[in-house]
Amino acid sequence: MKHSVRLFSEDMTLIARSSSEGLEVLAQGSEYLRYRSFMLQIEELIKSATWQSLDLLYRSPTSALDLKVGARFAAQTDADEVGFYVEGAGPLIVQGGKPVLQRFFADRLGRHDVHVYEAGGSIRTTWETGKQDDVRLPIQIYLGLTQKCNRSCSFCVSRSFDPAVLPLDTVRKLAEQLRDSVQVVALTGAGEALVHPHFWDAIEILAVGIPNVQFKMNSSGVGLGKAAERLLQYPFRNITISLNAATPGTYGRFIGGGFDRVVESIHQLVVARARSASGGDLRLTISMVLMKSTVSELPDLVSKAFELGVEEVQGIYLMINSSQLEAESPWHQPERTNALLDAASERAATLGVALRSPPRFNEKSGVSNCFQPSSLPETQGQFCVEPWSTVYIRPDGDIISCPYGEEALGNIFKLPLSAIWNSQRYQELRRSLTEKDYQPMCAHCCGFNEAGRVDDYLSHWLGDRNSAGAASRSLPVLERPPA
């Protein structure tokens, strides 16, 4: 059936008119609409229009924005700037630039680090069956270059850390030690890697010293725009931007000023990736720490990601690191949280954005003692493989077993990594997992979920789990059935 579409401003002034066929009803005029409120009316066809002459794609509420239609539009439109109106997905969304549009509708890249967890599962199984004593050096390292950051997020654990900076000599020694083992280097700690005074030197050392290395990084986003073209010269496979809000007001409340600056920086990275011959392997993610005051913005963050041309959004439950944050945990509002996660999932499906959201709450909905899916790829089964595959190195040299580990298992300024990796303390941690005699941080883990459950209050805590009566609300440890 043929249609036309007309868009009106709030005072009913005609803004744009265009037409096409079938469900793909397109309208010109997205440049007018970026900052305008409008009404949309669909009527019978007045005149025909070609894909080349159109710059707005309309989708009905019963039809998701599938990639085939989007890819066709991206390939054929001559517009420099394109808009999308998908009923049920919020207001008009504008994507700037044909390269960005084409990149967004290209085939989605899977998580590049899945093989790390698959290999980790195999290494754990071999170790459990007694076929080896020592564990090969890790195939993935999370390398905290610095605890310094250019943001001051009120919920970040790094606020309590000293602003340490990892020396370049240590980076060089690690590259030499891990040359034949490590495959993925995550430039992720509690700080912002880009503010390390010798960031580019560190990247060069790792890229040259470790054959076929792949990088991933978490960033506040502040400096990504200026660094984009240079970053794309290295094998980055994922960059996650911790935006944590969909509006300037919420961003200002929990992170600080500069929301629009960060959004513009993300846009610059997206455009640089779209124009780069080497950018096709880079997956971009926008993340949000989910709190009672922010989880309602997760659906709009999905729309923001689509607007920017970012293909993935990740939601992570707040990890409570002080009693002042306790009331912000989504654990206190399970039904509301579940509903908002579902709304975000629907929005993501409508717009074609990948969404990695945390497990839904069950216990307070009448389904008690249910294990939740792991937040890691499920290819290794529902079992933690971190102590067999991945090491976390802080800028002060401390080694921790995972992001939720609170106790250092050694320090690389005092011992080589190989000695720490197969030390008695590391082996005790591995045995506690395989024998299900879980240490507290593993018994109440909401991340890797060997034994932890999202309904367990202690699984949302870091630090002193006895404060504010947290322990009294914990659930007993259950043995997970075999995968």
C-alpha positions in Angstrom: 0.0 0.0 0.0 1.3 3.5 -0.9 1.6 6.1 1.8 2.9 9.6 2.3 4.1 11.2 5.5 3.8 14.7 6.7 5.5 16.2 9.8 4.1 19.2 11.7 5.6 21.4 14.4 3.7 21.9 17.7 1.8 24.9 16.2 0.8 22.7 13.2 3.2 24.4 10.8 4.2 21.9 8.0 7.8 21.0 8.5 8.4 18.3 5.9 6.5 16.1 3.4 7.6 13.1 1.5 6.4 9.7 0.4 7.3 6.1 -0.4 5.8 2.6 -0.5 4.9 -0.1 2.0 6.2 0.0 5.6 9.3 2.1 4.6 7.6 5.5 4.7 10.3 8.1 4.3 10.2 11.8 4.8 12.6 14.7 3.9 13.6 17.3 6.4 15.6 15.7 9.1 17.9 18.8 9.3 14.9 20.8 10.4 13.8 18.3 13.0 16.9 17.7 15.2 15.8 20.0 18.0 12.0 20.4 17.2 8.9 18.8 18.6 6.7 17.5 15.9 3.6 15.5 15.0 3.6 12.8 12.4 0.7 11.9 10.1 0.5 9.1 7.5 -1.9 9.4 4.6 -2.4 8.0 1.2 0.3 8.5 -1.4 0.4 12.0 -2.9 3.5 11.5 -5.1 6.2 8.9 -5.4 9.7 9.3 -4.1 13.0 7.4 -4.5 15.3 6.2 -1.9 18.1 8.5 -3.1 16.0 11.6 -2.5 14.9 10.7 1.0 16.5 11.1 4.4 14.0 10.0 7.0 13.0 6.4 7.6 9.7 5.7 9.3 8.8 2.3 10.8 5.4 1.4 12.2 5.1 0.2 15.8 4.5 -3.4 14.6 7.7 -3.5 12.6 11.2 -3.4 14.1 13.9 -1.5 12.2 15.5 -4.6 10.7 19.0 -4.5 9.4 18.1 -5.3 5.8 15.9 -2.3 5.4 18.4 -0.1 7.2 21.3 -1.3 5.0 19.3 -0.7 1.9 18.5 2.8 3.0 22.2 3.4 4.0 23.4 2.2 0.6 20.9 4.3 -1.5 20.2 7.5 0.2 22.1 10.6 -1.0 21.5 12.5 2.2 24.4 13.8 4.3 22.3 13.4 7.4 19.5 10.9 8.0 16.7 10.6 10.5 14.6 7.7 11.9 11.2 7.7 13.5 10.3 4.3 15.0 7.0 4.4 16.8 7.5 3.2 20.4 11.2 4.1 20.4 10.8 7.7 21.5 11.3 10.9 19.5 12.9 11.4 16.1 16.5 10.0 16.1 19.1 11.6 13.8 22.2 9.8 12.7 24.8 12.1 11.2 26.7 11.1 8.1 26.3 8.3 5.6 29.5 6.5 6.7 28.1 6.2 10.2 24.8 4.9 8.9 26.5 2.3 6.7 28.8 1.2 9.5 25.9 0.8 12.0 23.9 -1.4 9.6 26.9 -3.6 8.7 27.0 -7.1 10.1 27.3 -7.0 13.8 30.7 -8.0 15.3 30.5 -10.6 18.0 32.5 -10.3 21.3 36.1 -10.8 20.3 37.2 -12.1 23.7 34.8 -15.1 23.8 37.7 -17.4 22.9 39.4 -16.4 26.2 36.5 -17.8 28.3 36.2 -20.9 26.1 39.9 -21.6 26.6 39.7 -20.8 30.3 37.0 -23.4 30.7 39.2 -26.0 29.1 42.2 -25.0 31.3 40.0 -25.2 34.4 38.7 -28.7 33.4 42.2 -30.0 32.9 43.3 -28.6 36.2 40.3 -30.0 38.0 40.9 -33.5 36.7 44.5 -33.4 38.0 46.1 -33.4 34.6 48.3 -30.5 35.5 49.5 -28.7 38.6 50.7 -25.3 37.4 48.4 -23.2 35.2 49.8 -21.7 32.0 50.3 -17.9 32.1 47.0 -16.0 31.6 45.8 -15.4 28.1 44.1 -12.2 29.1 45.3 -9.3 31.3 43.4 -6.4 32.6 46.2 -3.8 32.8 45.4 -0.8 35.0 47.7 1.9 33.7 46.6 4.5 36.2 44.1 5.1 38.9 43.8 8.8 37.8 40.6 9.8 36.0 39.2 12.8 34.2 35.8 12.2 35.7 34.6 11.9 39.3 31.8 9.4 39.4 30.1 9.4 42.8 29.7 5.6 42.7 33.2 4.6 41.5 35.4 2.6 43.8 38.5 4.5 42.5 37.6 7.5 44.6 39.2 5.6 47.5 42.4 4.7 45.6 45.7 6.5 45.5 46.3 8.0 42.0 49.1 5.5 41.1 50.6 5.3 37.6 52.1 2.1 36.2 55.8 2.7 35.0 56.7 2.0 31.4 59.5 -0.3 32.5 56.8 -2.5 34.2 54.8 -2.5 31.0 57.8 -3.6 29.0 58.7 -6.4 31.5 55.1 -7.6 31.3 55.1 -7.7 27.5 58.3 -9.8 27.7 56.8 -12.2 30.3 53.5 -12.6 28.4 54.8 -12.6 24.9 53.9 -16.2 24.2 50.7 -16.5 26.2 48.5 -13.4 26.3 46.1 -12.7 23.5 43.9 -9.9 24.9 45.1 -6.8 26.8 42.3 -4.8 28.4 43.5 -1.3 29.3 41.0 -1.1 32.1 41.4 -0.4 35.7 39.6 2.0 38.0 41.1 5.0 36.2 41.2 6.5 32.7 44.0 4.9 30.6 44.2 7.9 28.3 45.4 10.2 31.1 48.5 8.1 31.7 51.4 10.4 30.8 53.0 7.8 28.5 49.8 6.1 27.2 50.9 6.0 23.6 54.3 4.6 24.5 52.7 1.9 26.6 50.4 0.9 23.7 53.4 0.8 21.3 55.4 -1.4 23.7 52.5 -3.9 24.0 51.6 -3.9 20.3 55.2 -4.6 19.3 56.1 -6.9 22.1 53.1 -9.2 22.0 52.4 -10.8 18.6 48.8 -10.6 17.4 47.6 -8.9 20.6 44.1 -7.5 20.7 43.2 -4.5 22.8 40.0 -3.5 24.6 39.5 -0.5 26.8 37.0 1.2 29.1 36.9 5.0 28.9 35.1 8.0 30.3 34.8 9.1 26.7 36.2 12.6 27.4 39.4 12.2 25.3 38.2 9.7 22.7 37.4 12.2 20.0 40.9 13.7 19.9 42.5 10.2 20.3 40.2 8.4 17.8 42.4 8.4 14.6 45.5 7.4 16.5 43.7 4.6 18.5 42.4 3.2 15.2 46.1 2.6 14.2 46.3 -0.2 16.8 44.3 -3.5 17.1 41.5 -2.3 19.3 38.6 -4.7 19.2 36.3 -3.1 21.8 36.0 0.3 23.5 33.4 0.7 26.2 32.4 4.3 27.1 31.1 4.7 30.6 28.4 7.3 29.9 26.2 6.2 32.8 23.3 8.6 31.9 21.1 9.5 29.0 20.5 13.2 30.0 22.7 16.1 31.1 20.9 16.4 34.4 21.5 12.8 35.6 25.1 13.0 34.3 25.7 16.1 36.2 24.2 14.7 39.4 26.4 11.5 39.5 29.4 12.2 37.2 29.8 16.0 36.8 29.5 18.5 34.0 30.3 18.0 30.3 27.7 15.5 29.1 27.4 17.2 25.7 31.2 17.2 25.4 31.4 13.5 26.0 28.6 12.8 23.6 30.4 14.8 20.9 33.6 12.9 21.6 31.8 9.6 21.1 30.4 11.0 17.8 33.9 11.9 16.7 35.1 8.3 17.5 32.1 6.8 15.6 32.8 9.0 12.5 36.6 8.2 12.6 35.8 4.5 12.8 33.4 4.7 9.9 35.9 6.5 7.7 38.9 4.3 8.7 40.0 1.4 6.6 41.0 -0.4 9.8 38.0 0.5 11.9 35.8 -2.4 10.8 37.0 -4.7 13.6 36.2 -2.2 16.4 33.1 -2.8 18.5 31.8 0.2 20.5 29.7 -0.1 23.7 28.1 2.5 25.9 27.7 1.4 29.5 25.6 2.5 32.4 26.0 1.7 36.1 22.4 0.9 37.0 21.1 2.7 40.2 17.6 3.5 41.4 18.1 7.0 40.1 19.5 6.0 36.7 18.0 2.7 35.6 14.9 4.6 34.2 17.2 6.1 31.6 18.4 2.8 30.2 15.8 2.7 27.4 16.8 6.3 26.3 20.5 5.3 26.5 19.7 2.7 23.9 18.2 5.4 21.7 21.2 7.6 22.3 23.5 4.8 21.2 21.5 4.4 18.0 21.6 8.1 17.4 25.3 8.1 17.7 25.9 5.0 15.7 27.1 2.8 18.6 25.9 -0.8 18.2 25.9 -2.0 21.8 24.7 -0.9 25.3 25.7 -2.6 28.6 23.9 -2.2 31.9 25.7 -3.1 35.1 24.2 -3.2 38.6 25.7 -0.8 41.1 28.3 -2.4 43.3 27.8 -0.8 46.7 31.2 0.3 48.0 30.0 2.6 50.8 26.9 2.8 53.1 26.1 6.2 51.4 25.3 4.3 48.2 23.3 1.5 49.7 19.9 3.1 49.1 20.7 3.4 45.3 21.0 -0.3 44.7 18.3 -1.6 42.3 18.0 -4.6 44.6 15.6 -2.5 46.7 13.2 -2.2 43.8 13.2 -5.5 41.9 9.9 -5.3 40.1 10.5 -1.7 38.9 14.1 -2.7 37.8 12.8 -5.8 35.9 10.2 -3.7 34.1 12.8 -1.1 33.1 15.2 -3.8 31.9 12.4 -5.3 29.8 11.6 -1.9 28.4 15.2 -1.3 27.4 15.3 -4.8 25.8 12.2 -3.9 23.7 13.7 -0.6 22.6 17.0 -2.3 21.7 15.1 -4.9 19.6 13.1 -2.2 17.8 16.2 -0.2 16.9 18.6 -3.1 16.3 21.0 -2.2 19.1 22.6 -5.0 21.0 21.9 -4.8 24.7 23.8 -6.7 27.4 21.7 -6.3 30.5 22.2 -7.9 33.9 20.0 -10.7 35.2 16.4 -10.0 36.3 15.5 -10.3 39.9 13.4 -13.4 40.8 13.4 -14.0 44.5 11.0 -11.1 45.3 8.7 -12.1 42.5 7.9 -15.4 44.1 10.6 -17.5 42.5 13.2 -18.1 45.2 16.7 -19.4 45.1 17.1 -19.3 41.3 20.6 -19.1 39.8 21.0 -16.3 37.3 22.9 -16.3 34.0 26.6 -15.4 34.1 27.4 -11.9 32.9 30.2 -13.4 30.9 29.8 -15.4 27.6 28.1 -18.7 28.5 30.3 -20.8 26.3 32.4 -21.9 29.2 29.3 -23.0 31.1 28.0 -21.2 34.2 31.4 -21.5 36.0 34.0 -18.9 36.7 37.2 -19.2 34.7 39.0 -16.0 35.8 41.7 -17.7 38.0 42.6 -19.9 35.0 42.5 -17.3 32.1 42.7 -13.7 33.3 44.8 -11.6 35.6 44.0 -8.1 36.9 47.0 -5.8 37.5 46.6 -2.6 39.3 48.9 0.5 38.7 50.5 -0.1 42.2 51.5 -3.5 41.1 48.9 -5.5 43.1 47.4 -8.6 41.5 43.8 -9.3 42.1 41.8 -12.3 40.9 38.8 -10.5 39.4 37.1 -7.0 39.4 35.4 -8.0 42.6 38.5 -9.3 44.3 39.4 -7.2 47.3 42.6 -8.9 48.5 45.9 -8.7 46.6 47.4 -12.1 45.8 50.8 -10.6 45.1 52.6 -7.6 43.7 54.6 -7.6 40.5 57.1 -5.1 41.9 58.1 -7.8 44.4 57.7 -11.1 42.4 57.4 -12.0 38.7 53.9 -12.6 37.5 54.7 -16.3 36.9 55.5 -16.8 40.5 52.3 -15.1 41.7 50.1 -16.9 39.1 51.0 -20.3 40.5 51.5 -19.3 44.1 49.9 -21.1 47.0 47.3 -18.3 47.4 46.2 -18.6 43.7 46.1 -22.4 43.9 44.0 -22.1 47.1 41.5 -19.9 45.3 41.3 -22.3 42.4 40.7 -25.2 44.8 38.0 -23.3 46.7 36.1 -22.9 43.4 36.5 -26.5 42.2 35.7 -28.0 45.7 32.8 -25.5 46.1 34.2 -24.3 49.4 33.7 -20.8 48.3 35.6 -17.8 49.6 33.2 -14.9 50.6 33.8 -12.9 47.4 33.0 -16.0 45.3 30.1 -17.2 47.3 28.4 -13.8 46.9 29.4 -12.9 43.4 27.0 -11.1 41.0 29.4 -10.9 38.1 30.7 -14.3 37.1 28.0 -16.2 39.1 29.6 -19.5 40.0 27.6 -19.4 43.3 26.3 -15.9 43.5 22.8 -14.9 42.8 21.3 -11.5 41.8 18.7 -11.8 44.6 21.4 -12.2 47.2 22.0 -8.7 48.7 25.7 -9.4 49.5 26.2 -10.0 45.7 25.7 -6.2 45.2 28.4 -5.2 47.7 32.1 -4.5 47.6 34.1 -3.8 50.7 32.5 -4.2 54.2 29.6 -6.5 53.6 28.7 -6.4 57.3 27.8 -2.7 57.3 24.2 -1.5 57.4 22.9 -5.0 58.1 23.9 -6.2 54.6 24.9 -9.7 55.9 21.5 -10.2 57.5 19.8 -9.9 54.1 22.1 -12.4 52.3 20.9 -15.7 50.9 22.5 -19.1 51.7 25.1 -20.4 49.3 23.6 -23.1 47.1 25.4 -25.6 44.9 24.9 -24.9 41.3 23.7 -28.0 39.3 26.1 -29.1 36.6 26.1 -27.1 33.4 
